[in-house]
C-alpha cells in the first residue's frame, strides 16, 4: 500500500499540471461555470490510476473518475460533430449522467444528478436528452455486466416508532461529514505547506492505510461485498463500529494524501456501518438503519439529498424504505446547514458562476452593500400603471421600487414587468401601482452581512434587490450583476 500511494503521487506530479482529485463538485463546476474544458489526458489518467488503486485495495470509489470520463467523451463528441456551443452544457451533463447511470445501474438517480447538481433547472429541453442518455447507458451496462444490485439487501420495512432514531442517524451523519471535510481541508493545507516532502508523507499515509486494511480487511476497495455481509447480519455491533472508524480514517488518509478515486462508494459503506451500529441499540432490525444510514451519510458527503436517496433505492431495489431514506437525507443536509448555512447555497451559487471557497469568504468580508447600490427612482403607491409602463420603456430596469409618497420613502412594495403583464392579461389597464405591486418584498439593509448577500444571490434569480436603511426607507437597488462580476474577478485574478 505505501508503494501504491507513492506511485500515484509520482505519476500525478509528473504527468498532470493539476494533480488534485476529481470530485463531483469539480465536474459540476466544469460544466456550470467553465462550459467544458475537460482535460482528456487527466480524464484517462485519473481513470487508470483509480482502477489501479481500487485493484490494490485502496478504500476509494470509482464514480468520480468515471463521471469525468463521461464529460471528456461527451466533449470530444461535441467537437467531432461540431455541436453548437449553446447546447454544450446539455451534452456534457448527458455524458456525465450516463456514466454514473452505467456505474451504479441507477438511471433515475443519474437523471436527477444532472438536474440537481449540474444544471440546477428542469424543463423538457433538458429532461428528454438526460433520460435518453442515462437509459441507454444503463441498458448497455446491463447487457455486458448484468442487471444486479451493487450489494444484496433483503426486503425491509420500517415502523413509525423508528423515526426518532432516524433523526439520530441524520445528526451523526452530519457531524461526521463536517469532520470529514474539515480534515480534508487540513490535509490540503498541509500538502501545500510541505509539498517538497509530500512524496515521503504519502508513503507514510499509505503505510497507515495498509495497516488499517491488514487489521480490518473489510474496508479494502469499494467494499460492497462487506456491505452485503453486513445486511446478512455478518457483523456484531462492536465490530461494525470498529469497521466504520477504520474506514473513515482510511478514506481521510487516502484522499488527504492525494490518491485518486470517488467518494460516493466509501460514503455508502461508512453510512451503512454507522447506521447498523446505531440501530442495534434498539429492538428494531439494525439492517433498516444500515440502509437509512447509507443514504444519510452519502447525502452529507455529496450535499445532494434527492440523488442520494435514489441511488440507495435503485442500488438495493428497496423502494419500501424511500420515505425514511429521503427524510434522513434531507435532515442530514439541514443539520449541516445549521452549522454552516452557506453550504446549503453552494450549488445554487455555482449555477450562477460563483464557487464558494475560503478565498471568496475572505474577500467578501471587505465588501459592503453600499458599493453596489444603483440609484433607481421609485414610483409611488398612487402612481398610475401608465406611468410605470413609460418608466419600463425608458429605463433599463425590470423592477421598480414602490414607496408610500414623495415625502415618505418607506418601501412598501416592488412592481415588475410581470405585474404589468398580468394586468394586461386580465384587461385591467385603469389601475394604480398599489393594486398590482408585490407588497413586502425581500430587501437588503445597509448593514447586511456578506452571508445575507450570498443568500439573496443564490435564492433570487433577479438583477436587483431593494435596499433600505434602519427605518425601512428606500435607499436604492442592489446591483446583483455588479456584485457577481466583482467577486468572480477578485476570486480568480
C-alpha positions, -999 to 999 in steps of 0.1 A, spaced: 0 0 0 28 26 7 42 19 -28 7 23 -43 4 57 -27 39 67 -38 33 55 -73 1 76 -76 19 107 -62 48 103 -86 27 97 -117 3 125 -110 31 150 -103 50 140 -134 21 139 -159 -6 162 -146 -5 200 -143 -33 200 -118 -30 168 -97 -60 174 -74 -85 146 -70 -116 145 -92 -148 153 -73 -184 157 -84 -182 193 -74 -153 198 -98 -172 182 -126 -203 204 -119 -181 235 -119 -166 224 -152 -200 223 -168 -218 251 -150 -191 277 -149 -164 267 -175 -188 252 -200 -165 223 -206 -127 223 -209 -122 187 -197 -86 176 -198 -85 144 -219 -52 133 -206 -62 139 -170 -95 121 -175 -79 89 -189 -50 90 -164 -73 95 -134 -95 67 -145 -64 44 -149 -50 54 -115 -84 49 -98 -87 14 -113 -51 7 -102 -58 20 -67 -91 0 -63 -74 -31 -76 -48 -29 -49 -74 -23 -22 -73 15 -17 -106 24 0 -119 47 -27 -149 46 -52 -149 47 -89 -178 71 -97 -159 104 -97 -133 94 -124 -159 76 -145 -181 107 -144 -151 128 -155 -145 103 -184 -182 108 -194 -176 145 -196 -144 140 -216 -161 117 -241 -192 140 -245 -169 170 -251 -150 150 -278 -183 140 -293 -194 177 -294 -162 188 -311 -162 160 -337 -198 167 -347 -194 205 -342 -222 208 -318 -235 244 -313 -219 258 -281 -252 268 -267 -261 231 -264 -227 221 -249 -238 221 -212 -267 197 -221 -243 173 -239 -217 174 -211 -243 168 -185 -257 139 -205 -222 124 -207 -216 127 -170 -251 114 -160 -249 85 -184 -215 75 -170 -229 75 -134 -260 57 -146 -239 29 -161 -217 27 -130 -245 24 -104 -272 8 -126 -293 37 -115 -308 58 -144 -333 78 -123 -306 89 -99 -283 98 -128 -310 120 -143 -316 137 -110 -278 142 -107 -278 162 -139 -307 183 -127 -298 187 -90 -260 190 -92 -251 203 -126 -278 223 -144 -299 234 -114 -330 236 -136 -356 214 -152 -377 216 -184 -385 193 -214 -355 206 -233 -332 192 -205 -351 162 -192 -356 144 -226 -319 141 -235 -309 133 -199 -334 104 -197 -325 90 -231 -287 91 -225 -289 77 -189 -314 49 -200 -293 38 -230 -261 38 -208 -279 16 -183 -291 -8 -209 -256 -12 -224 -241 -17 -189 -267 -43 -181 -260 -61 -214 -223 -66 -205 -223 -65 -167 -257 -79 -158 -287 -64 -141 -276 -68 -105 -278 -47 -74 -245 -33 -61 -250 -52 -29 -277 -76 -17 -303 -62 7 -333 -82 18 -367 -67 16 -370 -44 47 -398 -23 62 -399 4 88 -421 14 117 -432 49 128 -416 43 162 -382 41 145 -383 77 133 -366 92 164 -336 70 157 -335 82 121 -331 117 135 -301 105 154 -286 89 123 -290 122 104 -274 142 131 -244 119 135 -240 117 97 -240 155 95 -213 157 123 -191 131 106 -195 148 72 -184 181 87 -155 165 104 -145 147 72 -143 178 51 -126 197 79 -98 170 79 -96 171 41 -91 209 41 -65 205 68 -46 179 47 -49 202 17 -32 230 36 -7 205 49 0 192 14 8 227 1 29 237 30 50 205 29 48 199 -9 86 191 -11 82 163 14 49 151 2 62 120 -15 76 107 18 45 118 37 22 100 12 44 69 16 37 71 54 0 76 48 0 45 26 16 25 53 -11 36 78 -39 28 54 -23 -6 47 -21 -12 84 -57 -4 89 -66 -28 60 -45 -55 75 -64 -52 108 -98 -47 92 -97 -63 57 -134 -54 52 -125 -18 44 -104 -25 13 -115 -13 -21 -151 -3 -29 -163 -26 -1 -197 -37 -15 -191 -73 -5 -186 -62 31 -219 -42 29 -237 -73 16 -223 -93 46 -235 -65 69 -270 -69 56 -268 -106 63 -261 -98 99 -225 -109 95 -211 -83 119 -215 -77 156 -224 -41 166 -189 -36 181 -172 -48 150 -194 -26 128 -184 4 148 -147 -5 146 -150 -11 108 -168 23 104 -140 41 123 -112 24 104 -129 30 71 -134 67 80 -97 71 89 -85 52 58 -106 73 35 -95 105 51 -58 94 48 -63 83 12 -79 114 -1 -58 136 21 -27 122 5 -40 129 -30 -49 94 -41 -74 94 -70 -109 79 -65 -145 86 -58 -163 94 -26 -197 80 -32 -189 43 -26 -170 50 6 -198 72 19 -223 44 13 -200 20 31 -195 42 61 -231 52 64 -243 16 64 -219 5 92 -227 36 113 -264 31 109 -261 -6 117 -243 2 150 -269 28 160 -298 5 151 -286 -23 172 -292 -3 203 -330 -6 196 -353 -35 195 -357 -29 158 -340 -45 128 -305 -29 125 -304 -35 88 -331 -9 83 -309 17 100 -279 5 79 -298 12 47 -311 46 60 -276 54 73 -260 48 39 -283 74 23 -278 99 52 -240 97 50 -240 98 12 -262 129 14 -239 146 39 -208 140 18 -224 148 -16 -248 175 -4 -274 160 -27 -303 145 -7 -326 136 -35 -299 120 -56 -285 101 -26 -320 87 -18 -325 75 -54 -290 60 -56 -296 39 -25 -331 29 -36 -320 19 -71 -288 2 -59 -308 -20 -35 -343 -22 -51 -357 -14 -16 -384 10 -26 -404 5 6 -378 25 25 -379 55 3 -396 77 29 -371 72 58 -341 74 34 -354 106 19 -362 120 54 -328 113 68 -310 125 37 -328 159 38 -323 162 76 -286 155 73 -283 185 49 -304 206 73 -281 198 102 -251 206 81 -267 239 71 -273 247 108 -235 247 113 -228 264 80 -257 279 61 -236 288 31 -231 251 24 -268 248 15 -264 276 -10 -232 262 -26 -248 246 -56 -273 274 -63 -244 298 -63 -223 276 -85 -251 277 -111 -247 315 -111 -210 312 -116 -198 316 -80 -176 290 -65 -177 291 -27 -143 286 -11 -122 302 17 -107 328 -6 -142 340 -16 -153 342 20 -122 363 30 -128 387 1 -165 390 10 -156 404 44 -142 435 29 -173 442 8 -205 460 18 -239 468 3 -232 505 -3 -207 500 -31 -232 480 -52 -262 504 -48 -277 516 -81 -299 547 -79 -333 538 -93 -360 564 -89 -390 548 -71 -427 550 -80 -455 557 -56 -484 537 -44 -507 562 -61 -489 562 -95 -510 551 -124 -497 520 -143 -494 541 -174 -466 559 -157 -450 526 -147 -452 515 -183 -433 546 -195 -407 540 -169 -401 504 -180 -399 515 -217 -374 543 -210 -353 529 -181 -331 498 -183 -348 481 -154 -372 452 -149 -382 461 -113 -392 494 -97 -393 500 -60 -426 514 -46 -426 539 -18 -456 555 0 -452 591 -13 -426 617 -23 -423 627 13 -425 593 29 -399 570 13 -409 539 33 -406 509 9 -440 492 6 -435 470 -24 -420 464 -58 -435 463 -92 -422 443 -121 -428 439 -159 -445 406 -150 -470 425 -128 -479 447 -158 -483 417 -180 -508 401 -156 -528 433 -155 -529 434 -193 -539 397 -195 -568 405 -171 -576 435 -193 -573 458 -163 -555 489 -175 -570 516 -153 -551 505 -122 -527 521 -97 -494 507 -85 -508 497 -52 -532 473 -69 -506 454 -89 -474 456 -69 -458 428 -48 -461 440 -12 -434 435 15 -406 424 -9 -374 408 2 -348 436 10 -312 442 20 -302 467 45 -271 489 45 -256 467 72 -265 433 56 -236 408 62 -219 390 33 -237 358 41 -271 375 37 -260 389 3 -249 354 -8 -283 340 2 -301 367 -19 -279 359 -49 -285 322 -46 -322 322 -39 -334 351 -61 -326 350 -98 -330 387 -102 -307 415 -112 -316 440 -85 -328 439 -49 -342 469 -29 -320 483 -2 -335 501 29 -320 519 59 -327 511 95 -360 530 93 -371 509 63 -368 539 40 -358 532 4 -321 539 -4 -315 523 -38 -313 490 -57 -286 464 -50 -270 456 -84 -266 418 -83 -247 416 -116 -222 441 -104 -217 422 -72 -212 389 -91 -188 404 -115 -166 418 -88 -164 387 -66 -158 364 -96 -130 387 -108 -115 392 -74 -116 355 -66 -99 344 -99 -75 372 -106 
